[in-house]
Amino acid sequence: MIWLLIVLVAHCLNALVFILTKVILEKLISNEKVFAILIGGLGALAFIVAPWLLQVPSCFEFFINILAGASFIFALYYLYLVLKKFDASTVVPISGATIPIVTLILAFVFLHERLGLTETVAFLLLVLGTVVITMAKDQKKFTAKAFMTTVWAGLLFAFSYFLTKYAFEIQDFWSAFIWMRAGSLLAAIVLIFDFDARNDIVKLFKKLSWGKFFAFAGTMVLAALAFVLLNYAFSLGSVTLANALQGSQYVLLVGLVIIGGRLFPRLVKEKIEGLELIQKSAGIILIISGIAILASSL
């Protein structure tokens, strides 16, 4: 039950982070590469505690760590690429529907992870609920290119999470976590080779006010907390179920969009109403049912 609570808290924090990220991409950082670069760079702060927690990995372990961290940053980049143009309550579930399915296959084949009957039913309800939310009509026309880019982001996330789980099985949690941030930093360095990205970073710091700085910093703190909790959950239990529980994120995400759209219409421009609201509500019911079944089995 503690594992389930950790996963749910992580996903709920991520729901808030996605809303704030959408606002930042619209109001503060227009270049999605810049956002991914900053996140990859900030991840290097984990090396502050390296003298106490870091262990020397083997060459194979180091390769896994670097690949896991780098693929996560590239996944963020492709997700932000679409999130900047389309509603968060549509983009995030499409990526989220891809992640648990791909993770299930990878974990089944390479990690020999198996789900019991109750866990399988919960998994199916969680994924089905996510798919139902995904199929709800977006106010903006979701293009085939945007859809494929979002699915590609989901594939990269699933690959990163699979490698993360594997890294935690063969290494100490904190040591592997810190080394993975080196992979994130490497991905950020690759992205910063883009001239426009470098130019936009310089412009960002020139026009950055204290208010915007604290808004960005606060979002990053929440994102970091959610990321650490989710990684810790991967180390404790099933990476497949942890990713399937991402459906809980969409329950809160839809709620935050509805409430935020009414309280802060200038910041949260997304609207959920009519048939779209009914369809997303049906998806939410399926997700909550899946969470309840999973909770009863723990």
N, C-alpha and C positions, 0 to 999 in steps of 0.2 A: 504493500500500500504506500510506503514511503517513496518507492521508485515511481509509482503512478503520480503521486503528488509533485515530485520534482519535475517530471515530464510536463505535466499540465501547467505548472507555474512558468516553466521555460517557454512553452508555446504561447501562453497568454501574454507574457512580456514581449514576445516576438510580434504578436498582433498589434500591440501598441507601437512597437518600433516601425512596423511597415507603414502605419498611418503617418507617423512623424517623418519617415523617410520620404513618403510621397509629397508631403508639404515642403520638405527641404529641397527635393528635386525640382519643385515648381517655383520656390521662392528664393533659394540661396545658391544651390549648385546645379547648374543646367547640364553640365557634362557628367554623364554617368561614370566615365572612366575615372574622373577626379574623386568621386565618392568611393569607388572600389580601391583606388590608390591610397586614400587616407585611411581606410579601414585596414588594409594590408600593412601600412606603415605603423599605425597605432598598435597593431598586434605585437609588434616587436618589443613593446613595453613589458611584455611577459618575461623578457630576459633579465629584468631587474632582480628577479628572485632566483636567477640561474645558479648563483654560487651555493644555494642551499638545496635546490630541488633537482638540478639538471644532472643527468647521468650520460655517459658516453655510449651511444648506440652502435650496433654493428653497421656495416655498410648497407645491408639489406634493410634494417630498421630505419636508418637515416633516409633511405630512398622512399620508403613508405610514408614517413613523416612529411617529407618535402612535397610529395605528390598529393597527399591529403590536404595540406594547407594551401597549396597553389590552386588545386581544382576548386576549392571553396571560394576563393577570391574571383576566379573566372566565372563561377556560377553566379555570384553576386552581380558581377558586371552585366551579364546577359539578362538577369532578372531586372536590374535597374533600367536597362535599355528599353524594356517594354513598360515597366512600371511608370516611367516618366510620361508616357503617352496614354495609358489606359488606366481604368479604375483598379484600385488595389484589391477590392473584393472579388474581382474576376481574375486578375493576373496571378495572384498568390495561390488560389485554389488549383489552377491549371498546373502550375509547377508542383504544388503539393500533392496532386493526384498521381503525378508521375513518380515522385520520390519513393513512396512506400512500395509500389509495385516493382520497381527496379531493385530496390533494397531487398525485397523478399527474394527475388531471383538470385541476387549476388550472395546473400547470407545463406540461402539454402544450398547453393552449389559449393561455395568456398569456405563458409564458416560452419557448415553442417547444422544450421539453426532450424529447429522444427517447432511448429505451433501445434498445441492441442486443439481439440474440437471447439471448446469454448473460446479460445483465443482466435481460432480461425473465423468463427462467426463474428466476433467483435471486429476483427480486421476487415472483413467483407463489408460490415455495416459502416465502419469508419471511412473506407475508401469509396463506397457507394454514395454516402452522404456528401463527400467531397466532390465526386463527379456530378451529382445533382446540382450543387452550388455552382460548379464550373459551367454547366449548361445554361444557367440563367442568362437571359439576354442582357448584354452590356449596353449602356446608353451610347457608347461610341462603337462603331463597327470594328470588330476584332478581326484583323486581316489574317490570312493564312501564314504570312511571314512572321507576324507577331506571335501567332500560336506556336509555330515551330521553334521560334527563338525561346519562348517560355518553356516548352517541353525540353529543349536542349539544356536550359538552365536547371531544370529538374533532374535531368540525367547526370549533370555534373555534381549537383548536390548529393544525389544518391551515391555516386562513385566516391565522393569525399567522405560521406558518412560511413560507408562500408569500410574504407581504408582506415578511418578513425577508430571504428570498433575493433578492427584487426590489430591496429597499433596498440590499443589498450590491453589486448589479450596477451601480447608478447612483451610489453614494456610497462614500467611504472607509469601511473596516470599522469602525474604532473610533469615528468620528464618528457613523455611523448607529446603532451599538450604544448609545452614550450617549444620543442623542436618543430612542431607543425606550424607554429607562428613564423618560423624561419622560411617555410614554404610560402606562407602568405606574403611575407616581405619580398620574396623573390618574384612572385607574380606581380606585385605592385611595381617593382623595378622594371619588369617587362612592359607593363602598361604605360609607364611614365616616359618610355621612348617616343610616344606619340607627341608631336610638337604642340598640337592644340591642347592636349591635356596639361602639359607643362605650363603653357601660356595661361590657361584657365586657373591653375593653382596659384600662380603669381597674382593674377587679378583678384582671386578670392581673398587672399590674405591682405591685399591692399584696401579692399572695401569692407572687410570684416569688422563689424561693430561688436561691442561686448555682449549685447543682447543676442545677436546671431551666433556668437561664439558659444554662449552658454546653452542655447537651443541645440546646437550641433553636439556639444560636449555631453549634454544630458541624454541625448538620443544614443550616443556611443556608449555611455555608461550602462544604459538599459540593455543595449544590444550585447555588450560584453557579458553582463550578468546572465542573460538568457543563453548565450553561447556556452558559457562555462557549465551552467546547470544541465543543458542538453548533452554536452559531452560527458559529464559525470554520469548521467542517466545511461548513456551508451555503454559506459564501463561497467555498470551494475547489472543491466538486463538486456532484453531483446532490442536490437537496433531496428528490427522490422516493425515491432509494435510501437516503439518510441516515435518512429516516423509516421506511422498510421495515425497516431494520436495528434498529429499536426492538424487534424480536422477540428480539434477543440479551438485551435487558433482562429479558424474561420467563423466559429460561433461568436467569439468576442469581436472579431474584426468587423463582421456585419453590424453588430450592436454598436460598436464605436463609430462606424460610418454614419449610422442613423442618428445617433445622439450628437455626434460632432457636427453633422450637416445642419442640425437645427440650432445648436448652441454657437457654433463658430462657422457660419456659412462662407465667410471670406477665406478661411483656411482650408476647410474640408468641402470641396466643391462636388464631390460624388453624391449622387442621390440613389436611394433604393426604395422603390415604391411599386404599387400595382402588381402585375403578374410576376415580375422579377422578385418582389418581396415574398410572394407566396411560394415560389419555387425554392428560393434560398431558405425559407422557413422549413420546408419539407426536408431539405438537406440537413439542416440543423437538428431536426428531430431524429434522423437516422444516426447522426454523429453522437448525439447525447445517448441514444440507445446503445451504441457500440461502447461508449465509455462506461456506462452502467454495467453492461455485461462483463467487460474486462475487470472492472472494480470488484464485482462479485466473485470472480475467480481467483483473486489475489489473497 
